[in-house]
């Protein structure tokens, strides 16, 4: 028994990629034409919840899971062979055993569930503390700038920040993930950053130009694997006319990824957005305006990525979100020709009763969209007024972006 325990410990100590080195590389699973996914945090992935979420996918329209491979604390899901991951200890916090990850991915593949690796980029306090030369720096003393939660951020100007994310993505695809979704591809979203931080590598460049360049690098790195690249962006980017100080402008990033995922959560829109007194209480109206904006802007961008909206399956303020609110968001997407979606709940607990047994034909999901597409004139006149937000979004406009996301 003691020998068995020692051997098990040795296996866990070996990076997952090394443990699977003798296996043939898992062929890349094709991406379904319509993808409907659920976010899976690392706690859910490591516990029994993952099997419950797989079961939901087996019996509903859900056909994808977005699994935290690197979360916003900087922790990796499994033991890694990426040198920097190992040197900063990012894979030492309750890593998923290789056998378990293989079982999860194999089970998903067997049931046609698309496995997506979520990799957080700039919000990584673990790496920012370990490599302070990559952190956003204070103007006053050159020490790392800290956000409202007392955590340092990585400076998006540093190529090493993006190389780290790309190395992790390469490994995730080799292990069986079929798509990479990069999150926090931006600068911190606090107004005081403008006056408190300095960026020695900026060299006069606009922040959205920096993000565009770095996204291009990520796409170039991922291309040989054949895996699609997706990026998460602020929901306001679909209609806003500036980069909000975070470096995200639709025209600058839309053609730098295969899939663009705006986080269009009604609770995150300030009162009065799109002329709606309480956006959180009118999910269809908010999503219809936001996604119409994305659709119209994409038409003017050659090679723009496909829009796949994130929907809110959590409650923040009144009313309490349930079946009606979730289906309203989905319907707004369908009525704008967006039949793929992702559901976000930070705890990975979802409103299963809002899900249909299977994905329907577009004509069944949205007769309105079919009629709209039948008329070129109607499609060409679908415009939406810009959502006016200051260059640096004030706290009241951001509506606590970080807690649920």
C-alpha positions as CSV (number, residue, x, y, z in Angstrom):
1,X,0.0,0.0,0.0
2,X,2.8,2.4,0.9
3,X,4.5,1.8,-2.5
4,X,1.3,2.5,-4.3
5,X,0.9,5.9,-2.4
6,X,4.5,6.8,-3.3
7,X,4.0,5.9,-7.0
8,X,0.8,8.0,-7.1
9,X,2.6,11.0,-5.6
10,X,5.3,10.7,-8.2
11,X,2.7,10.6,-11.0
12,X,1.0,13.7,-9.7
13,X,4.4,15.5,-9.5
14,X,5.0,15.0,-13.2
15,X,3.6,17.7,-15.5
16,X,0.4,16.5,-17.3
17,X,1.9,17.0,-20.7
18,X,4.8,14.7,-19.8
19,X,2.4,12.1,-18.4
20,X,0.6,12.0,-21.7
21,X,3.7,12.3,-24.0
22,X,3.5,8.6,-24.9
23,X,-0.1,9.0,-26.2
24,X,-0.9,9.9,-29.8
25,X,-2.0,13.5,-30.1
26,X,-5.7,13.8,-29.8
27,X,-7.1,14.9,-33.2
28,X,-8.7,18.4,-33.1
29,X,-12.5,18.0,-32.7
30,X,-14.5,20.0,-35.3
31,X,-16.4,23.0,-34.1
32,X,-20.2,22.6,-34.3
33,X,-21.9,25.1,-36.6
34,X,-23.9,26.4,-33.7
35,X,-22.2,26.4,-30.3
36,X,-24.1,26.9,-27.0
37,X,-21.9,26.7,-24.0
38,X,-21.6,26.9,-20.2
39,X,-18.7,28.4,-18.2
40,X,-17.0,25.9,-15.9
41,X,-14.8,27.3,-13.1
42,X,-11.9,25.3,-11.8
43,X,-13.7,24.3,-8.7
44,X,-16.5,22.9,-10.7
45,X,-14.1,21.2,-13.1
46,X,-12.3,19.5,-10.1
47,X,-15.5,18.5,-8.4
48,X,-18.6,16.5,-9.1
49,X,-20.2,19.6,-10.8
50,X,-18.3,18.8,-14.1
51,X,-20.2,15.6,-14.5
52,X,-23.5,17.3,-13.8
53,X,-22.7,20.0,-16.4
54,X,-21.7,17.2,-18.9
55,X,-25.1,15.6,-18.2
56,X,-26.9,18.9,-18.9
57,X,-25.1,19.1,-22.2
58,X,-26.1,15.5,-23.0
59,X,-29.8,16.2,-22.5
60,X,-30.2,19.8,-23.7
61,X,-29.3,22.2,-26.5
62,X,-25.9,22.9,-24.7
63,X,-23.0,21.4,-26.7
64,X,-20.0,23.1,-25.3
65,X,-18.2,23.8,-22.0
66,X,-15.8,26.7,-21.4
67,X,-13.4,25.4,-18.8
68,X,-11.0,27.5,-16.8
69,X,-7.5,26.4,-17.9
70,X,-6.0,29.6,-16.4
71,X,-8.2,31.7,-14.2
72,X,-8.1,35.3,-13.1
73,X,-5.9,34.5,-10.1
74,X,-3.3,33.0,-12.4
75,X,-3.8,29.4,-11.4
76,X,-3.6,26.6,-14.0
77,X,-6.1,23.7,-14.1
78,X,-3.5,21.0,-14.3
79,X,0.2,20.3,-13.9
80,X,2.0,22.0,-16.8
81,X,5.2,21.5,-18.8
82,X,5.4,25.3,-19.7
83,X,8.6,26.4,-17.9
84,X,7.3,29.7,-16.7
85,X,4.1,28.1,-15.3
86,X,6.3,25.8,-13.2
87,X,8.7,28.5,-12.1
88,X,6.0,30.8,-10.7
89,X,4.1,27.9,-9.2
90,X,0.9,28.5,-11.2
91,X,0.1,24.8,-11.4
92,X,0.6,23.8,-7.8
93,X,-2.8,24.9,-6.4
94,X,-5.0,21.8,-6.4
95,X,-4.1,20.7,-10.0
96,X,-6.4,18.3,-11.7
97,X,-4.8,14.9,-12.1
98,X,-3.9,13.9,-15.7
99,X,-6.2,10.8,-15.6
100,X,-9.1,13.0,-14.5
101,X,-8.6,15.6,-17.3
102,X,-8.3,12.8,-19.8
103,X,-11.5,11.3,-18.6
104,X,-13.3,14.6,-18.7
105,X,-12.1,15.5,-22.2
106,X,-12.7,11.9,-23.5
107,X,-16.2,11.9,-22.1
108,X,-17.0,15.3,-23.7
109,X,-15.7,14.1,-27.1
110,X,-17.7,10.9,-26.9
111,X,-20.9,12.9,-26.4
112,X,-20.1,15.6,-29.0
113,X,-19.5,18.3,-26.4
114,X,-17.1,21.0,-27.6
115,X,-14.2,21.6,-25.1
116,X,-13.1,25.2,-24.9
117,X,-10.1,26.3,-22.9
118,X,-10.6,29.7,-21.2
119,X,-7.2,31.5,-20.6
120,X,-7.1,34.8,-18.7
121,X,-4.4,37.1,-19.9
122,X,-3.7,40.4,-18.3
123,X,-5.5,39.8,-14.9
124,X,-2.9,37.5,-13.3
125,X,-1.7,38.6,-9.9
126,X,0.4,35.5,-9.5
127,X,2.5,36.2,-12.5
128,X,2.5,40.0,-11.9
129,X,3.9,39.4,-8.4
130,X,6.5,36.9,-9.7
131,X,7.7,39.0,-12.6
132,X,7.2,42.6,-11.4
133,X,9.0,44.0,-14.5
134,X,5.9,42.9,-16.4
135,X,3.4,44.6,-14.1
136,X,1.6,47.9,-14.5
137,X,3.7,50.4,-12.6
138,X,2.9,53.4,-10.5
139,X,4.1,56.8,-11.7
140,X,4.9,57.9,-8.1
141,X,7.5,55.2,-7.1
142,X,7.8,52.6,-10.0
143,X,6.2,49.9,-7.8
144,X,3.4,47.7,-9.1
145,X,0.1,49.6,-9.5
146,X,-2.7,47.8,-7.5
147,X,-6.4,47.6,-8.4
148,X,-9.3,48.1,-6.1
149,X,-8.8,44.6,-4.6
150,X,-5.1,45.2,-3.9
151,X,-3.9,43.1,-6.8
152,X,-1.3,44.0,-9.4
153,X,-2.0,43.6,-13.2
154,X,0.1,42.7,-16.1
155,X,1.0,45.4,-18.5
156,X,-0.4,44.5,-21.9
157,X,2.5,46.3,-23.6
158,X,4.9,43.4,-22.6
159,X,5.1,40.7,-25.2
160,X,6.1,38.2,-22.6
161,X,2.6,38.5,-21.1
162,X,1.1,37.2,-24.3
163,X,3.8,34.6,-25.0
164,X,2.9,33.1,-21.6
165,X,-0.8,32.9,-22.6
166,X,0.1,31.5,-26.0
167,X,2.4,28.8,-24.5
168,X,-0.4,27.7,-22.2
169,X,-2.9,27.6,-25.2
170,X,-0.5,25.5,-27.2
171,X,-0.4,22.9,-24.4
172,X,-4.1,23.0,-23.8
173,X,-4.8,22.2,-27.5
174,X,-2.2,19.4,-27.4
175,X,-4.1,17.9,-24.4
176,X,-7.4,17.8,-26.2
177,X,-9.1,21.2,-26.0
178,X,-10.6,22.1,-29.4
179,X,-10.8,25.9,-29.0
180,X,-9.0,28.7,-27.1
181,X,-10.9,31.5,-25.5
182,X,-8.8,34.4,-24.2
183,X,-10.3,36.6,-21.5
184,X,-9.1,39.9,-20.0
185,X,-7.4,40.9,-23.2
186,X,-7.3,44.5,-22.1
187,X,-6.0,47.1,-19.7
188,X,-7.4,47.5,-16.1
189,X,-10.8,49.1,-16.1
190,X,-10.3,51.6,-13.3
191,X,-10.4,55.4,-14.0
192,X,-7.6,56.2,-11.7
193,X,-5.2,54.1,-13.8
194,X,-5.0,57.1,-16.2
195,X,-3.4,59.3,-13.6
196,X,-1.6,56.8,-11.4
197,X,0.1,54.4,-13.8
198,X,2.9,54.7,-16.3
199,X,3.6,52.6,-19.3
200,X,7.3,52.8,-20.5
201,X,6.7,50.6,-23.5
202,X,3.7,52.6,-24.9
203,X,5.8,54.8,-27.1
204,X,2.9,57.0,-28.0
205,X,0.7,54.1,-29.2
206,X,-3.1,54.1,-28.5
207,X,-4.1,51.3,-26.2
208,X,-6.5,49.8,-28.7
209,X,-3.6,49.6,-31.2
210,X,-1.5,47.7,-28.6
211,X,-4.3,45.2,-27.9
212,X,-4.8,44.7,-31.7
213,X,-1.1,44.0,-32.1
214,X,-1.0,41.5,-29.3
215,X,-4.2,39.7,-30.4
216,X,-2.6,39.3,-33.8
217,X,0.4,37.7,-32.1
218,X,-1.9,35.3,-30.2
219,X,-3.7,34.4,-33.4
220,X,-0.4,33.8,-35.3
221,X,0.8,31.5,-32.5
222,X,-2.4,29.5,-32.4
223,X,-2.9,29.1,-36.1
224,X,-0.6,26.0,-36.6
225,X,-2.7,24.0,-34.2
226,X,-5.8,24.6,-36.3
227,X,-7.8,25.5,-33.1
228,X,-10.2,28.5,-33.4
229,X,-9.4,31.5,-31.3
230,X,-12.1,33.4,-29.4
231,X,-11.8,36.6,-27.3
232,X,-14.0,38.0,-24.5
233,X,-14.7,41.7,-24.7
234,X,-16.8,44.2,-22.8
235,X,-20.4,44.3,-23.9
236,X,-20.4,48.0,-24.3
237,X,-17.8,47.6,-27.2
238,X,-20.6,46.7,-29.6
239,X,-21.9,50.2,-29.7
240,X,-19.5,52.5,-27.9
241,X,-17.4,55.1,-29.8
242,X,-14.2,54.9,-27.7
243,X,-12.0,52.3,-26.1
244,X,-13.1,53.2,-22.5
245,X,-9.5,53.4,-21.5
246,X,-9.1,49.6,-21.6
247,X,-7.9,49.3,-25.2
248,X,-11.0,47.6,-26.6
249,X,-12.4,49.2,-29.8
250,X,-14.6,47.1,-32.0
251,X,-12.9,48.0,-35.3
252,X,-9.5,47.3,-33.8
253,X,-10.1,43.8,-32.5
254,X,-13.0,42.3,-34.5
255,X,-10.8,40.9,-37.3
256,X,-8.2,39.6,-34.9
257,X,-10.1,36.5,-33.7
258,X,-12.3,33.8,-35.2
259,X,-15.0,34.5,-32.6
260,X,-15.8,37.7,-30.7
261,X,-17.7,37.2,-27.4
262,X,-19.1,40.4,-26.0
263,X,-20.2,40.1,-22.4
264,X,-23.6,41.6,-22.9
265,X,-25.0,41.3,-19.4
266,X,-28.0,43.6,-18.9
267,X,-27.0,44.3,-15.3
268,X,-23.8,45.8,-16.4
269,X,-25.4,48.6,-18.5
270,X,-25.9,51.9,-16.7
271,X,-29.4,53.2,-16.3
272,X,-30.5,55.1,-19.3
273,X,-28.4,53.1,-21.8
274,X,-30.1,52.9,-25.2
275,X,-32.8,55.1,-23.7
276,X,-33.8,52.2,-21.3
277,X,-34.5,53.4,-17.8
278,X,-33.6,50.1,-16.1
279,X,-31.6,47.9,-18.5
280,X,-31.4,45.0,-16.0
281,X,-35.2,44.7,-16.1
282,X,-35.4,44.7,-19.9
283,X,-33.0,42.0,-21.2
284,X,-34.5,41.6,-24.6
285,X,-34.4,45.4,-25.4
286,X,-30.8,45.7,-24.2
287,X,-29.5,42.7,-26.1
288,X,-31.4,43.6,-29.2
289,X,-29.7,47.1,-29.3
290,X,-26.3,45.7,-28.3
291,X,-26.2,42.8,-30.8
292,X,-27.7,44.9,-33.6
293,X,-24.7,47.3,-33.0
294,X,-22.2,44.4,-33.3
295,X,-23.9,43.1,-36.4
296,X,-23.9,46.4,-38.2
297,X,-20.3,47.2,-37.3
298,X,-19.1,43.8,-38.4
299,X,-20.5,44.3,-41.8
300,X,-18.0,47.1,-42.4
301,X,-15.0,45.0,-41.3
302,X,-13.4,42.6,-43.7
303,X,-12.6,39.3,-42.0
304,X,-14.5,40.1,-38.8
305,X,-14.9,37.3,-36.4
306,X,-18.3,35.7,-35.7
307,X,-20.2,37.2,-32.8
308,X,-21.1,34.8,-30.0
309,X,-22.7,36.7,-27.1
310,X,-22.3,35.9,-23.4
311,X,-25.7,35.9,-21.6
312,X,-26.4,36.6,-18.0
313,X,-27.5,33.6,-15.9
314,X,-27.0,35.3,-12.5
315,X,-28.8,37.9,-10.5
316,X,-27.4,41.4,-9.8
317,X,-30.1,43.7,-8.6
318,X,-33.8,43.5,-9.4
319,X,-35.4,41.5,-10.9
320,X,-34.2,38.1,-10.0
321,X,-33.0,36.4,-13.2
322,X,-34.7,33.1,-14.2
323,X,-36.2,31.4,-17.2
324,X,-37.9,34.5,-18.7
325,X,-34.9,36.7,-18.5
326,X,-32.6,34.1,-19.9
327,X,-34.9,33.2,-22.8
328,X,-35.3,36.9,-23.6
329,X,-31.6,37.3,-24.0
330,X,-31.4,34.3,-26.2
331,X,-34.3,35.5,-28.4
332,X,-32.7,38.9,-28.9
333,X,-29.6,37.0,-30.2
334,X,-31.7,34.8,-32.5
335,X,-33.6,37.9,-33.9
336,X,-30.2,39.3,-34.8
337,X,-29.0,36.1,-36.5
338,X,-26.8,35.0,-33.6
339,X,-27.7,31.4,-32.9
340,X,-24.6,30.6,-30.8
341,X,-24.3,31.8,-27.2
342,X,-22.5,31.3,-23.9
343,X,-24.0,31.4,-20.4
344,X,-22.1,33.0,-17.6
345,X,-22.5,32.1,-13.9
346,X,-19.4,32.6,-11.7
347,X,-20.4,29.6,-9.6
348,X,-21.2,27.4,-12.7
349,X,-24.8,27.0,-11.6
350,X,-27.3,27.3,-14.4
351,X,-31.0,27.7,-15.0
352,X,-31.5,24.3,-16.7
353,X,-35.3,24.8,-17.1
354,X,-34.5,27.7,-19.6
355,X,-32.7,25.2,-21.9
356,X,-34.4,23.4,-24.8
357,X,-33.9,19.7,-25.4
358,X,-32.1,20.4,-28.7
359,X,-31.0,23.1,-31.1
360,X,-33.7,24.1,-33.5
361,X,-33.6,25.3,-37.1
362,X,-33.1,29.0,-37.5
363,X,-36.6,29.4,-38.9
364,X,-38.0,27.9,-35.7
365,X,-35.7,29.9,-33.4
366,X,-36.5,33.3,-35.1
367,X,-39.0,33.8,-37.9
368,X,-38.2,37.5,-37.4
369,X,-34.6,37.0,-38.4
370,X,-35.5,35.0,-41.5
371,X,-37.9,37.7,-42.6
372,X,-35.2,40.4,-41.9
373,X,-32.7,38.5,-44.0
374,X,-35.2,38.2,-46.8
375,X,-35.1,42.0,-47.2
376,X,-31.7,43.6,-48.0
377,X,-33.2,47.0,-47.4
378,X,-34.3,46.1,-43.9
379,X,-30.9,44.6,-43.1
380,X,-29.0,47.7,-44.5
381,X,-31.2,50.0,-42.4
382,X,-30.6,48.2,-39.1
383,X,-28.5,50.8,-37.3
384,X,-28.2,51.6,-33.6
385,X,-27.1,54.8,-32.0
386,X,-23.7,54.7,-30.2
387,X,-23.8,54.1,-26.5
388,X,-22.0,57.2,-25.2
389,X,-19.6,56.3,-22.4
390,X,-16.7,58.5,-21.1
391,X,-13.2,57.6,-22.2
392,X,-12.6,56.0,-18.8
393,X,-15.7,54.3,-17.6
394,X,-16.8,55.6,-14.2
395,X,-17.6,53.0,-11.5
396,X,-21.4,53.6,-11.9
397,X,-21.1,52.7,-15.6
398,X,-19.1,49.6,-15.0
399,X,-21.6,48.2,-12.6
400,X,-19.1,46.0,-10.8
401,X,-17.7,44.3,-13.8
402,X,-15.2,42.2,-11.9
403,X,-17.3,40.4,-9.2
404,X,-19.4,38.3,-11.6
405,X,-16.9,38.3,-14.3
